[in-house]
């Protein structure tokens, strides 16, 4: 019996079941409550993964299923990411409007993401970006109740929940979070055998480039950073990066292509740092503090 650990949210369970259906073995889903689900005020991504990682180290589960965007750059000793399966659509979706451009000045756009908030404000400073929390269904109900005029969510999450019909447009102008649309399977070091068949080389390379960029920048949950890698013809990858202030008043972006995902991530980070990224990230942290 392979024990697959997951958070207990509707989306997390849908993701874990997707993995379980493809393993072709006896699988038991084990629900683990993480700090983020309890509302704990933890200042980094560990609030979504640390309890699952502890369950791995304690041999309570054999595989942990994460949203790749929630996994910190540094993993605990003895654990490793053993598979990135085929990636879903990484783009952000808008619900309630066709696009950001179609919204009237002063329209309220709901999101719980600092990155989305910064990018929306940078694109349309006349919009009112309002915090909107809860699971996907809760946020969609709040949109229907008029708490906002439009809502921005990850398209992949809507697809996995069978709610893609709620998306009224896609926001190609926003750079997604590193790992958005991808799942990350974590296990004890050297115990990847059960899930090796789920590893997608292209998704792994793209997510690896994005994670290397974030790591090299030293970005945190309090720094709005977008990173998205996509395959090009000829086997190269193209990595697009965006960093900015939460209020959207200053930002920078870069794009680079190459053959090695990790090298591209490091190269884009170096270029951004040379252009003043570290100073911008420090100011972003100060705005959130």
C-alpha atoms as one frame of an Amber mdcrd trajectory, in Angstrom:
protein
   0.000   0.000   0.000   1.389   3.380  -1.060   0.394   6.171   1.329  -0.102
   9.473  -0.503  -0.239  12.541   1.721  -2.253  15.616   0.848  -3.842  18.687
   2.352  -7.556  18.358   2.964  -8.830  21.167   0.745 -11.109  20.282  -2.156
  -8.454  21.281  -4.688  -5.633  19.439  -2.887  -7.729  16.264  -2.712  -8.568
  16.540  -6.418  -4.852  16.829  -7.191  -3.963  13.864  -4.985  -6.678  11.726
  -6.576  -5.321  12.647 -10.019  -1.932  11.305  -8.915  -3.433   8.212  -7.254
  -5.418   7.325 -10.393  -2.177   7.219 -12.407  -0.033   5.208 -10.020  -1.590
   1.869 -10.892  -1.087   0.465  -7.405  -2.900   0.168  -4.098  -3.017   3.725
  -2.823  -4.268   5.198   0.435  -4.874   8.953   0.595  -3.768  10.392   3.937
  -5.069  13.859   4.788  -2.672  16.074   6.739  -3.706  19.432   8.202  -1.038
  22.049   7.504  -0.392  25.375   9.203  -1.855  27.376   6.318  -5.155  25.492
   6.571  -5.301  26.328  10.281  -4.770  30.012   9.508  -1.385  30.067  11.211
   0.655  33.221  10.599   3.749  31.627   9.081   5.735  34.044   6.932   6.846
  31.676   4.161   5.671  28.869   1.919   6.358  26.258   4.600   2.856  26.871
   5.975   1.504  24.768   3.091   4.027  21.909   3.144   5.887  21.545   6.460
   3.463  19.125   8.139   3.423  16.941   5.018   7.216  16.932   5.042   7.237
  15.958   8.721   4.860  13.089   7.913   7.319  11.910   5.236  10.276  12.050
   7.612   8.257  10.215  10.276   7.313   7.476   7.737   3.599   8.240   8.137
   3.255   8.744   4.379   5.336   7.672   1.369   4.589  10.464  -1.125   3.420
  14.046  -0.576   1.462  15.818  -3.316   1.955  19.587  -3.422   1.061  22.423
  -5.721   4.533  23.166  -7.072   4.096  26.896  -6.459   3.779  26.204  -2.705
   7.086  24.333  -2.327   9.993  26.395  -0.915  13.281  26.516  -2.809  15.111
  24.648  -0.031  13.882  21.222   1.095  14.557  19.502   4.437  17.493  17.106
   4.625  16.453  13.629   3.566  13.664  14.743   1.205  13.596  15.462  -2.511
  11.181  16.343  -5.287  10.914  13.057  -7.141   8.483  13.965  -9.930   6.834
  16.905 -11.667   3.979  15.375 -13.697   2.639  16.793 -16.939   1.775  20.429
 -16.307  -1.679  21.965 -16.633  -2.269  25.467 -18.018  -0.128  27.854 -15.961
  -2.031  31.034 -16.814  -4.187  33.155 -14.545  -7.890  33.279 -15.338 -10.361
  36.094 -14.811 -13.927  35.392 -13.716 -16.741  37.926 -14.144 -15.156  39.917
 -16.986 -13.605  39.254 -20.372 -10.294  40.900 -19.493  -8.672  43.508 -17.264
  -9.005  46.017 -20.115 -12.770  45.551 -20.221 -13.251  46.594 -16.578 -14.486
  50.096 -15.807 -12.266  52.454 -13.778 -12.700  51.728 -10.078 -13.890  48.166
 -10.643 -13.117  45.820  -7.747 -10.880  42.873  -8.614 -10.618  40.133  -5.993
  -7.497  38.085  -5.317  -5.586  36.635  -2.373  -2.251  36.737  -4.233   0.369
  39.416  -3.630   1.858  38.716  -7.062  -1.478  39.146  -8.835  -2.227  42.268
  -6.823   1.062  43.868  -7.859   0.738  42.946 -11.524  -2.889  44.062 -11.779
  -2.060  47.400 -10.169   0.929  47.812 -12.494  -1.313  47.147 -15.500  -4.353
  49.170 -14.351  -3.686  51.583 -11.499  -7.318  52.747 -11.717  -8.675  49.365
 -10.561  -9.467  48.595  -6.911  -7.750  45.325  -6.004  -9.463  43.840  -2.951
  -8.407  40.858  -0.793 -10.671  37.858  -1.354  -9.866  34.653   0.527 -11.308
  31.178   0.841 -11.342  28.120  -1.383 -12.300  28.361  -5.055 -16.018  27.763
  -4.491 -16.096  30.315  -1.666 -14.455  32.961  -3.817 -16.799  32.282  -6.717
 -19.765  32.659  -4.349 -18.353  35.982  -3.150 -18.079  37.113  -6.763 -21.696
  36.094  -7.404 -22.747  37.952  -4.246 -21.214  41.174  -5.552 -18.251  41.424
  -3.180 -16.116  42.158  -6.249 -16.682  42.854  -9.947 -14.119  40.327 -11.148
 -12.007  37.570  -9.634  -8.558  36.267 -10.611  -7.707  32.602 -10.022  -5.316
  30.008 -11.397  -6.822  28.441 -14.508  -5.333  25.046 -13.579  -7.215  25.002
 -10.272 -10.511  25.692 -12.007  -9.787  22.925 -14.513  -8.926  20.376 -11.823
 -12.147  21.152  -9.978 -14.290  20.964 -13.108 -15.064  24.688 -12.846 -13.328
  25.897 -16.001 -16.691  27.311 -17.115 -16.280  29.999 -14.423 -13.323  31.459
 -16.302 -14.494  34.232 -18.627 -11.029  35.064 -19.919  -7.317  34.357 -19.504
  -4.773  36.971 -18.434  -1.795  36.419 -20.701  -0.355  39.766 -19.582   0.237
  38.435 -16.039   3.365  36.341 -15.426   2.326  33.283 -13.360   3.921  32.226
 -10.092   6.853  29.826 -10.294   5.423  26.318 -10.538   1.848  27.450 -11.171
  -0.203  24.748 -12.885   2.245  22.011 -11.894   2.185  19.376  -9.181   5.289
  18.439  -7.196   5.669  14.970  -5.702   8.000  14.813  -2.711   9.445  11.698
  -1.082  12.280  10.503   1.088  15.615  10.605  -0.741  16.195   7.490  -2.813
  12.542   6.374  -2.713  11.306   7.712  -6.043  10.566   4.361  -7.658   6.809
   4.330  -7.204   6.239   7.625  -9.028   9.045   7.735 -11.605   6.511   7.018
 -14.335   4.718  10.280 -13.569   7.791  12.431 -14.153   7.434  14.700 -17.184
  10.888  15.859 -18.407   9.596  19.039 -20.042   7.513  20.107 -17.044  10.450
  19.296 -14.771  12.798  21.499 -16.819  10.360  24.414 -16.908   9.530  24.300
 -13.210  13.208  23.832 -12.404  14.084  27.032 -14.277  11.370  28.955 -12.441
  12.410  27.644  -9.032  16.071  28.423  -9.701  15.158  32.014 -10.572  13.220
  32.465  -7.327  15.998  30.840  -5.301  18.717  32.983  -6.852  16.713  36.163
  -6.260  16.145  35.245  -2.607  12.441  35.988  -3.072   9.879  35.269  -0.349
   6.111  35.209   0.049   6.315  38.944   0.728   7.900  39.710  -2.642   5.704
  39.750  -5.771   7.562  37.553  -8.272   6.340  35.923 -11.456   8.344  33.254
 -13.287   7.175  31.214 -16.233   9.182  28.954 -18.529   7.821  27.516 -21.774
   9.291  25.220 -24.427  10.454  26.596 -27.771  11.069  24.785 -31.030  14.482
  23.167 -31.142  14.515  22.038 -27.511  15.159  25.424 -25.901  13.201  26.980
 -23.045  12.111  30.606 -22.726  11.901  32.025 -19.197   9.939  35.192 -18.431
  10.371  36.895 -15.056   8.537  39.770 -13.346   9.184  41.419  -9.982   7.608
  44.536  -8.541   6.208  46.409  -5.593   2.871  45.365  -4.068   1.343  48.735
  -4.982   2.384  48.313  -8.626   4.289  51.596  -8.672   7.606  50.044  -9.772
   8.468  46.788 -11.481  10.935  45.109 -13.825  10.776  42.186 -16.208  13.152
  40.078 -18.289  13.020  37.224 -20.789  15.726  34.830 -21.910  15.943  31.551
 -23.802  18.443  28.712 -23.656  18.892  24.959 -23.422  19.433  24.451 -19.675
  16.578  25.341 -17.341  18.722  25.866 -14.259  21.242  27.980 -16.180  18.474
  30.165 -17.627  16.973  30.689 -14.169  20.321  31.765 -12.762  21.108  33.965
 -15.783  17.787  35.828 -15.593  18.228  36.316 -11.850  21.728  37.727 -12.414
  20.435  40.148 -15.045  17.620  41.333 -12.797  19.969  41.732  -9.832  22.325
  43.812 -11.980  19.350  46.043 -12.848  18.436  46.602  -9.176  16.190  43.658
  -8.319  17.566  43.196  -4.805  16.722  46.798  -3.904  13.232  46.418  -5.381
  12.657  43.214  -3.428  13.758  44.864  -0.187  11.320  47.711  -0.794   8.572
  45.183  -1.521   9.262  43.450   1.794   9.052  46.828   3.570   5.668  47.591
   1.992   4.224  44.300   3.247   5.739  44.492   6.738
